[in-house]
Structure formats: C-alpha cells, structure tokens
C-alpha cells in the first residue's frame, strides 16, 4: 500500500480565517503557517482560488491564489505548492500554464496544478465572467487541460477548440518537473469531471466521506477502463476540515466556538451550512477517532489528505497536534 500523504491549507481569508488580523500583518500570518508546514511532516501546502469570502460574500480579506503561489515558491524549501482548486474560467489556460511554469521554476520544481470547472456564482458574475452552464465550464476545463499539458511538455500549445483558441503559444522556460506539473482534477461530477480526470489527472479530489469516496472511486474506475488509463496510477485525495482535541467535549466546544465566529460575520443560514461540514465529519474528533476514520478511508483507496484548520492563523496548536499524533500513524 502506498503511504498516505498530507497537505495543509494556508489561511488566506477565503473562509474568514484572517478576521481580526490587520492587513499589514496578514502575509506574516500566512507565511508563519507555511513555515511550520515546510519544516514538518507535511508534503504540501494549499490555497483556495477564490475572490469573495465563503460561506457568504463579505468585505473581509481574500488573498489571490497564484500571487500567493509565487510568494510561497520563493519563501519555502520543501513543501509542494497547490491550489484546491484553480478555476479554469478565471484565466486563459495558455496564460495560466505560463504562470504555473514560472512558479515551478521559482520553487525548484514543487508546483502542483489543482484545476476544476469553478462553481462560486457570486464571484463569477461580480468579476464579469458571467456564469456559463456547467457543460460549458467543464468543456473549458477539458480544453484548458489539453493546452496546459502541451505547453508544459512541448513548450508550445496550439488548439482550435470550441472555447479556447491558441496558436503556437510559447511556454518557456518549461516547468522543471519532468513531464510537466502534476494535474489534480477536482470535482466529483460523474459524467464529465471524473471522465476528464480519467483522461488527464495524476490526482483527483472529491467527496471525502467513506460512502461518497467509495462511490466516486468506482465511477472513476469505470471511466479509466473506458478511456484506457490505469486507475491505480491516479492518487485519490480529499479535503478535510480538522478540529482535534483530547476529549469529545473539548471537540464540541471548539465546534461551538467556530459557529459563534461564523455567526458574527455571515447570516445564520450560511453559518449553519458551513458548520455542517464539520459535525460528524472524518477530520473532527480526538486523535484516536481521526486516525480510525482515516484508516477506513485509506482502506478504500484514499492516498492523500488535505487538511484545513480554521484557526491556524491565530492558534497553531491543532496543526501541531495533528502533525504529532495523527500523521506519524500513517508513515
């Protein structure tokens, strides 16, 4: 069995995790978490590619993903650098390939490309991108991935597609990583997204509950068989909100405190919806409970865990405890 690896989301404001930190101190807070990851057992660090806060648009800070990628490329030494996930519709794919290749060179070959069709309608419309149908967004994803793979392997990309047209777009220098930057295709759409993943991905990222993960994995397996790719060569990942404490009572107190934080900034319905992604989920519990949950998922084929700690910018104790008491159980 392949060893399970772990990534760490850096607080960037999108999930209201920089509230209370002055703008001039926010980079230091983000950089501090990245440094902890860079010197610990973490394989990678991650950011979200969003412009407006979640679970509800507010005026709180949300730092841009690829600007952060460049900053982390220059200020870390060991961890891989990913986005979960870049929205294809936000940037021309030939341009995006060029940006990612530059990040790969700056980092010494540590860039990852988390890519998806995009879903956050509010920011799509606010930024003037419209909000195309799901079919168009996924069509753009498929064509864009083809352009990026060409650019990284050959140094040029040409495609006369339905959505994108590029003609000899030069991407030099190419990424340092042989074969180009690894593609993490995110999303669990069963007809299109997982088929695109079967054709192009080195990694997938979808539902992390045991039932959902098993179901999406089987759909991916079927697509791989149909397009002639090796299902076992694709590492399957999932994202987990983490709240870790010694006792269940302490865990519940942490959940309650986060709900109170959300209620102070977003409508009640949005706060309750967001806290539902913590209650009863695999990453919330005592160390022993979390290890048991991840063991079950590991048996289903989960190979990569990307962890989000909502209070990491303010309190690193949860990150440190997870690194000390959970990750070594899978090494």
Phi and psi restraints in degrees (value plus and minus 20) as a CYANA .aco file:
   2 UNK   PHI     -92.6   -52.6
   2 UNK   PSI     117.6   157.6
   3 UNK   PHI     -81.9   -41.9
   3 UNK   PSI     113.2   153.2
   4 UNK   PHI     -89.0   -49.0
   4 UNK   PSI     116.6   156.6
   5 UNK   PHI    -134.3   -94.3
   5 UNK   PSI     141.3   181.3
   6 UNK   PHI    -150.9  -110.9
   6 UNK   PSI     114.8   154.8
   7 UNK   PHI    -136.6   -96.6
   7 UNK   PSI     141.5   181.5
   8 UNK   PHI    -149.4  -109.4
   8 UNK   PSI     102.7   142.7
   9 UNK   PHI     -91.0   -51.0
   9 UNK   PSI     115.4   155.4
  10 UNK   PHI    -111.5   -71.5
  10 UNK   PSI     111.4   151.4
  11 UNK   PHI     -82.9   -42.9
  11 UNK   PSI     105.7   145.7
  12 UNK   PHI    -149.6  -109.6
  12 UNK   PSI     -15.0    25.0
  13 UNK   PHI      83.9   123.9
  13 UNK   PSI     -44.0    -4.0
  14 UNK   PHI     -77.6   -37.6
  14 UNK   PSI     -56.3   -16.3
  15 UNK   PHI    -122.8   -82.8
  15 UNK   PSI      12.1    52.1
  16 UNK   PHI      39.6    79.6
  16 UNK   PSI      14.9    54.9
  17 UNK   PHI    -119.3   -79.3
  17 UNK   PSI     -17.2    22.8
  18 UNK   PHI    -133.3   -93.3
  18 UNK   PSI     -11.6    28.4
  19 UNK   PHI     -78.9   -38.9
  19 UNK   PSI     113.2   153.2
  20 UNK   PHI      73.7   113.7
  20 UNK   PSI     -27.8    12.2
  21 UNK   PHI    -123.7   -83.7
  21 UNK   PSI     105.0   145.0
  22 UNK   PHI     -81.3   -41.3
  22 UNK   PSI     125.8   165.8
  23 UNK   PHI     -72.5   -32.5
  23 UNK   PSI     -57.7   -17.7
  24 UNK   PHI     -90.6   -50.6
  24 UNK   PSI     -31.5     8.5
  25 UNK   PHI    -127.9   -87.9
  25 UNK   PSI     -22.0    18.0
  26 UNK   PHI     -89.9   -49.9
  26 UNK   PSI     -60.1   -20.1
  27 UNK   PHI     -81.0   -41.0
  27 UNK   PSI     -61.4   -21.4
  28 UNK   PHI     -80.8   -40.8
  28 UNK   PSI     -59.3   -19.3
  29 UNK   PHI     -85.0   -45.0
  29 UNK   PSI     -66.1   -26.1
  30 UNK   PHI     -84.5   -44.5
  30 UNK   PSI     -64.6   -24.6
  31 UNK   PHI     -82.8   -42.8
  31 UNK   PSI     -56.8   -16.8
  32 UNK   PHI     -82.7   -42.7
  32 UNK   PSI     -61.0   -21.0
  33 UNK   PHI     -86.2   -46.2
  33 UNK   PSI     -61.0   -21.0
  34 UNK   PHI     -81.9   -41.9
  34 UNK   PSI     -58.2   -18.2
  35 UNK   PHI     -86.7   -46.7
  35 UNK   PSI     -57.5   -17.5
  36 UNK   PHI     -81.1   -41.1
  36 UNK   PSI     -64.1   -24.1
  37 UNK   PHI     -85.0   -45.0
  37 UNK   PSI     -59.1   -19.1
  38 UNK   PHI     -86.6   -46.6
  38 UNK   PSI     -44.9    -4.9
  39 UNK   PHI    -127.0   -87.0
  39 UNK   PSI     -12.3    27.7
  40 UNK   PHI    -134.3   -94.3
  40 UNK   PSI    -178.1  -138.1
  41 UNK   PHI    -107.0   -67.0
  41 UNK   PSI     -10.4    29.6
  42 UNK   PHI     -99.1   -59.1
  42 UNK   PSI     118.2   158.2
  43 UNK   PHI    -105.0   -65.0
  43 UNK   PSI     -43.9    -3.9
  44 UNK   PHI    -178.8  -138.8
  44 UNK   PSI     142.1   182.1
  45 UNK   PHI    -143.8  -103.8
  45 UNK   PSI     134.0   174.0
  46 UNK   PHI    -159.1  -119.1
  46 UNK   PSI     131.7   171.7
  47 UNK   PHI    -151.3  -111.3
  47 UNK   PSI     144.2   184.2
  48 UNK   PHI    -114.1   -74.1
  48 UNK   PSI     127.5   167.5
  49 UNK   PHI    -120.4   -80.4
  49 UNK   PSI      61.7   101.7
  50 UNK   PHI    -162.2  -122.2
  50 UNK   PSI     139.4   179.4
  51 UNK   PHI    -133.2   -93.2
  51 UNK   PSI     -47.5    -7.5
  52 UNK   PHI    -137.1   -97.1
  52 UNK   PSI     125.9   165.9
  53 UNK   PHI     -83.8   -43.8
  53 UNK   PSI     140.8   180.8
  54 UNK   PHI    -152.1  -112.1
  54 UNK   PSI     121.9   161.9
  55 UNK   PHI    -108.8   -68.8
  55 UNK   PSI      -7.7    32.3
  56 UNK   PHI    -176.1  -136.1
  56 UNK   PSI     118.5   158.5
  57 UNK   PHI     -85.9   -45.9
  57 UNK   PSI     106.5   146.5
  58 UNK   PHI    -153.9  -113.9
  58 UNK   PSI     159.0   199.0
  59 UNK   PHI    -109.8   -69.8
  59 UNK   PSI     -10.9    29.1
  60 UNK   PHI     -91.3   -51.3
  60 UNK   PSI     138.2   178.2
  61 UNK   PHI     -83.4   -43.4
  61 UNK   PSI     121.4   161.4
  62 UNK   PHI    -158.9  -118.9
  62 UNK   PSI      90.9   130.9
  63 UNK   PHI    -102.9   -62.9
  63 UNK   PSI     123.5   163.5
  64 UNK   PHI     -93.4   -53.4
  64 UNK   PSI     117.9   157.9
  65 UNK   PHI     -84.6   -44.6
  65 UNK   PSI     -70.9   -30.9
  66 UNK   PHI     -97.7   -57.7
  66 UNK   PSI     -44.2    -4.2
  67 UNK   PHI     -83.8   -43.8
  67 UNK   PSI     -61.4   -21.4
  68 UNK   PHI     -85.1   -45.1
  68 UNK   PSI     -57.1   -17.1
  69 UNK   PHI     -76.7   -36.7
  69 UNK   PSI     -65.1   -25.1
  70 UNK   PHI     -84.3   -44.3
  70 UNK   PSI     -61.5   -21.5
  71 UNK   PHI     -84.2   -44.2
  71 UNK   PSI     -64.8   -24.8
  72 UNK   PHI     -89.4   -49.4
  72 UNK   PSI     -52.2   -12.2
  73 UNK   PHI     -79.1   -39.1
  73 UNK   PSI     -57.1   -17.1
  74 UNK   PHI    -105.6   -65.6
  74 UNK   PSI     -34.5     5.5
  75 UNK   PHI    -141.4  -101.4
  75 UNK   PSI     -14.2    25.8
  76 UNK   PHI    -143.4  -103.4
  76 UNK   PSI     146.9   186.9
  77 UNK   PHI    -143.4  -103.4
  77 UNK   PSI     -45.7    -5.7
  78 UNK   PHI    -140.8  -100.8
  78 UNK   PSI     -63.0   -23.0
  79 UNK   PHI     -92.5   -52.5
  79 UNK   PSI     127.4   167.4
  80 UNK   PHI     -91.6   -51.6
  80 UNK   PSI     141.2   181.2
  81 UNK   PHI    -146.3  -106.3
  81 UNK   PSI      94.1   134.1
  82 UNK   PHI    -151.9  -111.9
  82 UNK   PSI     148.2   188.2
  83 UNK   PHI    -149.4  -109.4
  83 UNK   PSI     114.3   154.3
  84 UNK   PHI    -149.3  -109.3
  84 UNK   PSI      66.2   106.2
  85 UNK   PHI    -160.5  -120.5
  85 UNK   PSI     138.5   178.5
  86 UNK   PHI     -81.5   -41.5
  86 UNK   PSI     115.2   155.2
  87 UNK   PHI    -109.4   -69.4
  87 UNK   PSI      99.6   139.6
  88 UNK   PHI     -77.5   -37.5
  88 UNK   PSI     -56.0   -16.0
  89 UNK   PHI     -92.6   -52.6
  89 UNK   PSI     -28.5    11.5
  90 UNK   PHI    -104.5   -64.5
  90 UNK   PSI     -37.5     2.5
  91 UNK   PHI    -166.1  -126.1
  91 UNK   PSI     123.0   163.0
  92 UNK   PHI     -76.8   -36.8
  92 UNK   PSI     113.1   153.1
  93 UNK   PHI     -85.6   -45.6
  93 UNK   PSI     -50.6   -10.6
  94 UNK   PHI     -87.8   -47.8
  94 UNK   PSI     -60.4   -20.4
  95 UNK   PHI     -84.2   -44.2
  95 UNK   PSI     -64.1   -24.1
  96 UNK   PHI     -81.3   -41.3
  96 UNK   PSI     -60.6   -20.6
  97 UNK   PHI     -79.7   -39.7
  97 UNK   PSI     -60.1   -20.1
  98 UNK   PHI     -86.0   -46.0
  98 UNK   PSI     -65.0   -25.0
  99 UNK   PHI     -79.9   -39.9
  99 UNK   PSI     -67.6   -27.6
 100 UNK   PHI     -84.4   -44.4
 100 UNK   PSI     -58.3   -18.3
 101 UNK   PHI     -83.1   -43.1
 101 UNK   PSI     -59.4   -19.4
 102 UNK   PHI     -84.0   -44.0
 102 UNK   PSI     -63.2   -23.2
 103 UNK   PHI     -80.4   -40.4
 103 UNK   PSI     -59.5   -19.5
 104 UNK   PHI     -82.8   -42.8
 104 UNK   PSI     -61.9   -21.9
 105 UNK   PHI     -86.5   -46.5
 105 UNK   PSI     -66.1   -26.1
 106 UNK   PHI     -78.4   -38.4
 106 UNK   PSI     -59.8   -19.8
 107 UNK   PHI    -103.8   -63.8
 107 UNK   PSI     -25.8    14.2
 108 UNK   PHI      57.6    97.6
 108 UNK   PSI       6.9    46.9
 109 UNK   PHI      72.8   112.8
 109 UNK   PSI      21.3    61.3
 110 UNK   PHI    -139.9   -99.9
 110 UNK   PSI     -15.4    24.6
 111 UNK   PHI     -93.2   -53.2
 111 UNK   PSI     126.9   166.9
 112 UNK   PHI    -144.2  -104.2
 112 UNK   PSI     134.4   174.4
 113 UNK   PHI    -138.1   -98.1
 113 UNK   PSI      77.4   117.4
 114 UNK   PHI    -105.0   -65.0
 114 UNK   PSI     103.6   143.6
 115 UNK   PHI    -159.1  -119.1
 115 UNK   PSI     121.8   161.8
 116 UNK   PHI    -173.1  -133.1
 116 UNK   PSI    -199.9  -159.9
 117 UNK   PHI     -98.8   -58.8
 117 UNK   PSI     -40.0     0.0
 118 UNK   PHI      68.2   108.2
 118 UNK   PSI     126.1   166.1
 119 UNK   PHI    -164.7  -124.7
 119 UNK   PSI     -38.8     1.2
 120 UNK   PHI    -101.8   -61.8
 120 UNK   PSI      69.1   109.1
 121 UNK   PHI     -77.1   -37.1
 121 UNK   PSI     -59.1   -19.1
 122 UNK   PHI     -76.6   -36.6
 122 UNK   PSI     -67.9   -27.9
 123 UNK   PHI     -96.1   -56.1
 123 UNK   PSI     -52.4   -12.4
 124 UNK   PHI     -73.4   -33.4
 124 UNK   PSI     -73.8   -33.8
 125 UNK   PHI     -89.5   -49.5
 125 UNK   PSI     -59.6   -19.6
 126 UNK   PHI     -82.1   -42.1
 126 UNK   PSI     -54.6   -14.6
 127 UNK   PHI    -109.8   -69.8
 127 UNK   PSI     -16.2    23.8
 128 UNK   PHI      64.1   104.1
 128 UNK   PSI      -2.6    37.4
 129 UNK   PHI    -109.2   -69.2
 129 UNK   PSI     -20.9    19.1
 130 UNK   PHI      46.7    86.7
 130 UNK   PSI    -180.8  -140.8
 131 UNK   PHI    -169.8  -129.8
 131 UNK   PSI      64.7   104.7
 132 UNK   PHI     -80.5   -40.5
 132 UNK   PSI     142.9   182.9
 133 UNK   PHI     -79.6   -39.6
 133 UNK   PSI     140.4   180.4
 134 UNK   PHI     -78.5   -38.5
 134 UNK   PSI     -58.2   -18.2
 135 UNK   PHI     -80.7   -40.7
 135 UNK   PSI     -62.8   -22.8
 136 UNK   PHI     -89.1   -49.1
 136 UNK   PSI     -62.3   -22.3
 137 UNK   PHI     -80.0   -40.0
 137 UNK   PSI     -59.4   -19.4
 138 UNK   PHI     -96.5   -56.5
 138 UNK   PSI     -50.4   -10.4
 139 UNK   PHI     -83.7   -43.7
 139 UNK   PSI     -60.5   -20.5
 140 UNK   PHI     -84.5   -44.5
 140 UNK   PSI     -58.0   -18.0
 141 UNK   PHI     -80.2   -40.2
 141 UNK   PSI     -67.8   -27.8
 142 UNK   PHI     -81.7   -41.7
 142 UNK   PSI     -69.0   -29.0
 143 UNK   PHI     -86.1   -46.1
 143 UNK   PSI     -60.8   -20.8
 144 UNK   PHI     -83.1   -43.1
 144 UNK   PSI     -59.8   -19.8
 145 UNK   PHI     -82.9   -42.9
 145 UNK   PSI     -60.1   -20.1
 146 UNK   PHI     -80.8   -40.8
 146 UNK   PSI     -62.8   -22.8
 147 UNK   PHI     -82.5   -42.5
 147 UNK   PSI     -64.6   -24.6
 148 UNK   PHI     -84.8   -44.8
 148 UNK   PSI     -62.8   -22.8
 149 UNK   PHI     -82.6   -42.6
 149 UNK   PSI     -61.0   -21.0
 150 UNK   PHI     -81.0   -41.0
 150 UNK   PSI     -68.8   -28.8
 151 UNK   PHI     -78.6   -38.6
 151 UNK   PSI     -62.5   -22.5
 152 UNK   PHI     -96.3   -56.3
 152 UNK   PSI     -50.7   -10.7
 153 UNK   PHI    -107.2   -67.2
 153 UNK   PSI     -61.1   -21.1
 154 UNK   PHI    -125.6   -85.6
 154 UNK   PSI     -34.5     5.5
 155 UNK   PHI      63.9   103.9
 155 UNK   PSI     -22.5    17.5
 156 UNK   PHI    -164.4  -124.4
 156 UNK   PSI     132.0   172.0
 157 UNK   PHI    -156.6  -116.6
 157 UNK   PSI     119.1   159.1
 158 UNK   PHI    -159.2  -119.2
 158 UNK   PSI     106.6   146.6
 159 UNK   PHI    -173.9  -133.9
 159 UNK   PSI     108.2   148.2
 160 UNK   PHI    -125.9   -85.9
 160 UNK   PSI      59.4    99.4
 161 UNK   PHI    -117.0   -77.0
 161 UNK   PSI    -199.6  -159.6
 162 UNK   PHI     -90.5   -50.5
 162 UNK   PSI     -55.0   -15.0
 163 UNK   PHI    -130.5   -90.5
 163 UNK   PSI     -50.6   -10.6
 164 UNK   PHI    -148.4  -108.4
 164 UNK   PSI     119.2   159.2
 165 UNK   PHI    -149.5  -109.5
 165 UNK   PSI      96.1   136.1
 166 UNK   PHI    -148.8  -108.8
 166 UNK   PSI     127.6   167.6
 167 UNK   PHI    -156.7  -116.7
 167 UNK   PSI      71.2   111.2
 168 UNK   PHI      50.8    90.8
 168 UNK   PSI      15.2    55.2
 169 UNK   PHI     -86.4   -46.4
 169 UNK   PSI     101.8   141.8
 170 UNK   PHI    -106.6   -66.6
 170 UNK   PSI     114.2   154.2
 171 UNK   PHI    -146.0  -106.0
 171 UNK   PSI      65.9   105.9
 172 UNK   PHI    -151.4  -111.4
 172 UNK   PSI     114.8   154.8
 173 UNK   PHI     -92.0   -52.0
 173 UNK   PSI     131.2   171.2
 174 UNK   PHI     -92.8   -52.8
 174 UNK   PSI     144.6   184.6
 175 UNK   PHI     -76.2   -36.2
 175 UNK   PSI     132.1   172.1
 176 UNK   PHI     -93.2   -53.2
 176 UNK   PSI     -47.4    -7.4
 177 UNK   PHI     -90.9   -50.9
 177 UNK   PSI     108.3   148.3
 178 UNK   PHI     -76.3   -36.3
 178 UNK   PSI     110.5   150.5
 179 UNK   PHI      63.4   103.4
 179 UNK   PSI     -24.8    15.2
 180 UNK   PHI      79.2   119.2
 180 UNK   PSI    -198.3  -158.3
 181 UNK   PHI     -95.5   -55.5
 181 UNK   PSI     112.6   152.6
 182 UNK   PHI     -79.6   -39.6
 182 UNK   PSI     118.9   158.9
 183 UNK   PHI    -119.8   -79.8
 183 UNK   PSI     103.1   143.1
 184 UNK   PHI    -127.2   -87.2
 184 UNK   PSI      85.5   125.5
 185 UNK   PHI    -114.6   -74.6
 185 UNK   PSI      96.6   136.6
 186 UNK   PHI    -122.9   -82.9
 186 UNK   PSI     122.5   162.5
 187 UNK   PHI     104.4   144.4
 187 UNK   PSI     133.0   173.0
 188 UNK   PHI    -134.0   -94.0
 188 UNK   PSI      -4.1    35.9
 189 UNK   PHI     -77.2   -37.2
 189 UNK   PSI     104.2   144.2
 190 UNK   PHI    -100.1   -60.1
 190 UNK   PSI     -48.7    -8.7
 191 UNK   PHI    -107.3   -67.3
 191 UNK   PSI     -57.9   -17.9
 192 UNK   PHI    -134.8   -94.8
 192 UNK   PSI     -74.1   -34.1
 193 UNK   PHI     -80.3   -40.3
 193 UNK   PSI     -67.9   -27.9
 194 UNK   PHI     -89.6   -49.6
 194 UNK   PSI     -45.4    -5.4
 195 UNK   PHI     -92.1   -52.1
 195 UNK   PSI     -60.6   -20.6
 196 UNK   PHI     -80.4   -40.4
 196 UNK   PSI     -62.8   -22.8
 197 UNK   PHI     -80.6   -40.6
 197 UNK   PSI     -62.7   -22.7
 198 UNK   PHI     -79.8   -39.8
 198 UNK   PSI     -55.1   -15.1
 199 UNK   PHI     -99.0   -59.0
 199 UNK   PSI     -53.7   -13.7
 200 UNK   PHI    -145.8  -105.8
 200 UNK   PSI     -40.2    -0.2
 201 UNK   PHI    -106.2   -66.2
 201 UNK   PSI     125.6   165.6
 202 UNK   PHI    -112.7   -72.7
 202 UNK   PSI     -42.4    -2.4
 203 UNK   PHI    -159.0  -119.0
 203 UNK   PSI     128.6   168.6
 204 UNK   PHI    -139.0   -99.0
 204 UNK   PSI     146.4   186.4
 205 UNK   PHI    -169.2  -129.2
 205 UNK   PSI      93.3   133.3
 206 UNK   PHI    -171.3  -131.3
 206 UNK   PSI    -187.6  -147.6
 207 UNK   PHI     -59.4   -19.4
 207 UNK   PSI     105.7   145.7
 208 UNK   PHI    -121.7   -81.7
 208 UNK   PSI     -14.2    25.8
 209 UNK   PHI     -97.1   -57.1
 209 UNK   PSI     130.1   170.1
 210 UNK   PHI     -74.9   -34.9
 210 UNK   PSI     -65.3   -25.3
 211 UNK   PHI     -87.4   -47.4
 211 UNK   PSI     -66.6   -26.6
 212 UNK   PHI     -85.6   -45.6
 212 UNK   PSI     -60.8   -20.8
 213 UNK   PHI     -83.8   -43.8
 213 UNK   PSI     -64.1   -24.1
 214 UNK   PHI     -82.7   -42.7
 214 UNK   PSI     -61.8   -21.8
 215 UNK   PHI     -86.8   -46.8
 215 UNK   PSI     -68.2   -28.2
 216 UNK   PHI     -84.2   -44.2
 216 UNK   PSI     -55.3   -15.3
 217 UNK   PHI     -82.2   -42.2
 217 UNK   PSI     -60.3   -20.3
 218 UNK   PHI     -87.6   -47.6
 218 UNK   PSI     -58.1   -18.1
 219 UNK   PHI     -84.3   -44.3
 219 UNK   PSI     -63.1   -23.1
 220 UNK   PHI     -80.3   -40.3
 220 UNK   PSI     -62.7   -22.7
 221 UNK   PHI     -78.1   -38.1
 221 UNK   PSI     -62.5   -22.5
 222 UNK   PHI     -84.7   -44.7
 222 UNK   PSI     -62.5   -22.5
 223 UNK   PHI     -84.0   -44.0
 223 UNK   PSI     -60.7   -20.7
 224 UNK   PHI     -79.8   -39.8
 224 UNK   PSI     -62.0   -22.0
 225 UNK   PHI     -82.7   -42.7
 225 UNK   PSI     -58.4   -18.4
 226 UNK   PHI     -91.9   -51.9
 226 UNK   PSI     -56.4   -16.4
 227 UNK   PHI    -116.0   -76.0
 227 UNK   PSI     -24.3    15.7
 228 UNK   PHI      61.6   101.6
 228 UNK   PSI      12.1    52.1
 229 UNK   PHI    -130.4   -90.4
 229 UNK   PSI     144.7   184.7
 230 UNK   PHI    -108.2   -68.2
 230 UNK   PSI      86.7   126.7
 231 UNK   PHI     -76.4   -36.4
 231 UNK   PSI     -59.3   -19.3
 232 UNK   PHI     -90.5   -50.5
 232 UNK   PSI     -34.6     5.4
 233 UNK   PHI    -104.8   -64.8
 233 UNK   PSI     -29.3    10.7
 234 UNK   PHI    -115.8   -75.8
 234 UNK   PSI     101.6   141.6
 235 UNK   PHI    -100.7   -60.7
 235 UNK   PSI     106.4   146.4
 236 UNK   PHI    -116.9   -76.9
 236 UNK   PSI     107.9   147.9
 237 UNK   PHI    -142.1  -102.1
 237 UNK   PSI     145.4   185.4
 238 UNK   PHI    -170.6  -130.6
 238 UNK   PSI     136.7   176.7
 239 UNK   PHI    -120.2   -80.2
 239 UNK   PSI     122.3   162.3
 240 UNK   PHI    -155.4  -115.4
 240 UNK   PSI     108.9   148.9
 241 UNK   PHI     -93.9   -53.9
 241 UNK   PSI     111.3   151.3
 242 UNK   PHI    -135.7   -95.7
 242 UNK   PSI     107.6   147.6
 243 UNK   PHI    -155.3  -115.3
 243 UNK   PSI      95.6   135.6
 244 UNK   PHI    -146.8  -106.8
 244 UNK   PSI     107.7   147.7
 245 UNK   PHI    -166.8  -126.8
 245 UNK   PSI     150.3   190.3
 246 UNK   PHI     -90.8   -50.8
 246 UNK   PSI     -53.5   -13.5
 247 UNK   PHI    -149.4  -109.4
 247 UNK   PSI     141.1   181.1
 248 UNK   PHI     -84.4   -44.4
 248 UNK   PSI     -53.3   -13.3
 249 UNK   PHI     -84.8   -44.8
 249 UNK   PSI     -60.9   -20.9
 250 UNK   PHI     -88.2   -48.2
 250 UNK   PSI     -56.7   -16.7
 251 UNK   PHI     -81.8   -41.8
 251 UNK   PSI     -66.5   -26.5
 252 UNK   PHI     -82.2   -42.2
 252 UNK   PSI     -57.8   -17.8
 253 UNK   PHI     -83.8   -43.8
 253 UNK   PSI     -57.1   -17.1
 254 UNK   PHI     -88.4   -48.4
 254 UNK   PSI     -61.1   -21.1
 255 UNK   PHI     -81.7   -41.7
 255 UNK   PSI     -65.1   -25.1
 256 UNK   PHI     -81.7   -41.7
 256 UNK   PSI     -60.1   -20.1
 257 UNK   PHI     -85.5   -45.5
 257 UNK   PSI     -57.7   -17.7
 258 UNK   PHI     -88.9   -48.9
 258 UNK   PSI     -57.4   -17.4
 259 UNK   PHI     -82.1   -42.1
 259 UNK   PSI     -61.9   -21.9
 260 UNK   PHI     -82.4   -42.4
 260 UNK   PSI     -59.5   -19.5
 261 UNK   PHI     -81.1   -41.1
 261 UNK   PSI     -65.4   -25.4
 262 UNK   PHI     -84.5   -44.5
 262 UNK   PSI     -63.0   -23.0
 263 UNK   PHI     -80.7   -40.7
 263 UNK   PSI     -45.7    -5.7
 264 UNK   PHI     -94.7   -54.7
 264 UNK   PSI     -31.8     8.2
 265 UNK   PHI    -149.2  -109.2
 265 UNK   PSI     -38.9     1.1
 266 UNK   PHI    -154.7  -114.7
 266 UNK   PSI     142.6   182.6
 267 UNK   PHI     -79.4   -39.4
 267 UNK   PSI     135.4   175.4
 268 UNK   PHI     -75.3   -35.3
 268 UNK   PSI     -64.7   -24.7
 269 UNK   PHI     -80.2   -40.2
 269 UNK   PSI     -62.0   -22.0
 270 UNK   PHI     -87.2   -47.2
 270 UNK   PSI     -59.7   -19.7
 271 UNK   PHI     -82.9   -42.9
 271 UNK   PSI     -64.3   -24.3
 272 UNK   PHI     -86.1   -46.1
 272 UNK   PSI     -58.2   -18.2
 273 UNK   PHI     -83.3   -43.3
 273 UNK   PSI     -62.9   -22.9
 274 UNK   PHI     -87.6   -47.6
 274 UNK   PSI     -62.6   -22.6
 275 UNK   PHI     -87.8   -47.8
 275 UNK   PSI     -41.0    -1.0
 276 UNK   PHI     -85.0   -45.0
 276 UNK   PSI     -39.3     0.7
 277 UNK   PHI    -103.0   -63.0
 277 UNK   PSI     -16.8    23.2
 278 UNK   PHI    -130.1   -90.1
 278 UNK   PSI     -66.7   -26.7
 279 UNK   PHI     -81.9   -41.9
 279 UNK   PSI     102.5   142.5
 280 UNK   PHI      54.4    94.4
 280 UNK   PSI     -12.9    27.1
 281 UNK   PHI    -107.2   -67.2
 281 UNK   PSI     139.4   179.4
 282 UNK   PHI     -81.5   -41.5
 282 UNK   PSI     -45.1    -5.1
 283 UNK   PHI    -113.3   -73.3
 283 UNK   PSI     -13.3    26.7
 284 UNK   PHI    -134.7   -94.7
 284 UNK   PSI      99.1   139.1
 285 UNK   PHI     137.6   177.6
 285 UNK   PSI    -186.4  -146.4
 286 UNK   PHI     -96.7   -56.7
 286 UNK   PSI     144.3   184.3
 287 UNK   PHI     -73.9   -33.9
 287 UNK   PSI     -62.2   -22.2
 288 UNK   PHI     -84.0   -44.0
 288 UNK   PSI     -61.1   -21.1
 289 UNK   PHI     -85.8   -45.8
 289 UNK   PSI     -62.9   -22.9
 290 UNK   PHI     -85.2   -45.2
 290 UNK   PSI     -62.5   -22.5
 291 UNK   PHI     -79.6   -39.6
 291 UNK   PSI     -64.9   -24.9
 292 UNK   PHI     -82.3   -42.3
 292 UNK   PSI     -61.7   -21.7
 293 UNK   PHI     -82.0   -42.0
 293 UNK   PSI     -63.9   -23.9
 294 UNK   PHI     -91.7   -51.7
 294 UNK   PSI     -50.3   -10.3
 295 UNK   PHI     -81.7   -41.7
 295 UNK   PSI     -62.2   -22.2
 296 UNK   PHI     -82.6   -42.6
 296 UNK   PSI     -62.2   -22.2
 297 UNK   PHI     -90.2   -50.2
 297 UNK   PSI     -56.4   -16.4
 298 UNK   PHI     -79.2   -39.2
 298 UNK   PSI     -60.3   -20.3
 299 UNK   PHI     -84.9   -44.9
 299 UNK   PSI     -43.5    -3.5
 300 UNK   PHI    -107.0   -67.0
 300 UNK   PSI     -24.9    15.1
 301 UNK   PHI      90.8   130.8
 301 UNK   PSI     -13.7    26.3
 302 UNK   PHI     -86.3   -46.3
 302 UNK   PSI     104.3   144.3
 303 UNK   PHI    -134.0   -94.0
 303 UNK   PSI     -30.5     9.5
 304 UNK   PHI    -169.2  -129.2
 304 UNK   PSI     109.5   149.5
 305 UNK   PHI    -136.3   -96.3
 305 UNK   PSI     104.3   144.3
 306 UNK   PHI    -130.4   -90.4
 306 UNK   PSI      99.1   139.1
 307 UNK   PHI    -124.1   -84.1
 307 UNK   PSI     115.8   155.8
 308 UNK   PHI    -138.0   -98.0
 308 UNK   PSI     102.4   142.4
 309 UNK   PHI    -129.3   -89.3
 309 UNK   PSI      91.8   131.8
 310 UNK   PHI     -83.9   -43.9
 310 UNK   PSI     -42.5    -2.5
 311 UNK   PHI    -130.2   -90.2
 311 UNK   PSI      -1.5    38.5
 312 UNK   PHI     -80.8   -40.8
 312 UNK   PSI     -52.3   -12.3
 313 UNK   PHI     -89.1   -49.1
 313 UNK   PSI     -40.4    -0.4
 314 UNK   PHI    -129.2   -89.2
 314 UNK   PSI     -46.8    -6.8
 315 UNK   PHI    -173.4  -133.4
 315 UNK   PSI      93.3   133.3
 316 UNK   PHI    -111.7   -71.7
 316 UNK   PSI     -14.7    25.3
 317 UNK   PHI     -83.2   -43.2
 317 UNK   PSI     -57.3   -17.3
 318 UNK   PHI     -86.5   -46.5
 318 UNK   PSI     -62.9   -22.9
 319 UNK   PHI     -80.2   -40.2
 319 UNK   PSI     -65.6   -25.6
 320 UNK   PHI     -86.4   -46.4
 320 UNK   PSI     -59.8   -19.8
 321 UNK   PHI     -87.0   -47.0
 321 UNK   PSI     -62.4   -22.4
 322 UNK   PHI     -81.0   -41.0
 322 UNK   PSI     -62.6   -22.6
 323 UNK   PHI     -85.4   -45.4
 323 UNK   PSI     -50.5   -10.5
 324 UNK   PHI    -106.0   -66.0
 324 UNK   PSI     -56.7   -16.7
 325 UNK   PHI    -133.8   -93.8
 325 UNK   PSI     -34.5     5.5
 326 UNK   PHI    -130.1   -90.1
 326 UNK   PSI     -74.6   -34.6
 327 UNK   PHI     -76.5   -36.5
 327 UNK   PSI     -63.4   -23.4
 328 UNK   PHI     -80.3   -40.3
 328 UNK   PSI     -41.2    -1.2
 329 UNK   PHI     -90.3   -50.3
 329 UNK   PSI     -32.5     7.5
 330 UNK   PHI    -136.5   -96.5
 330 UNK   PSI      -7.3    32.7
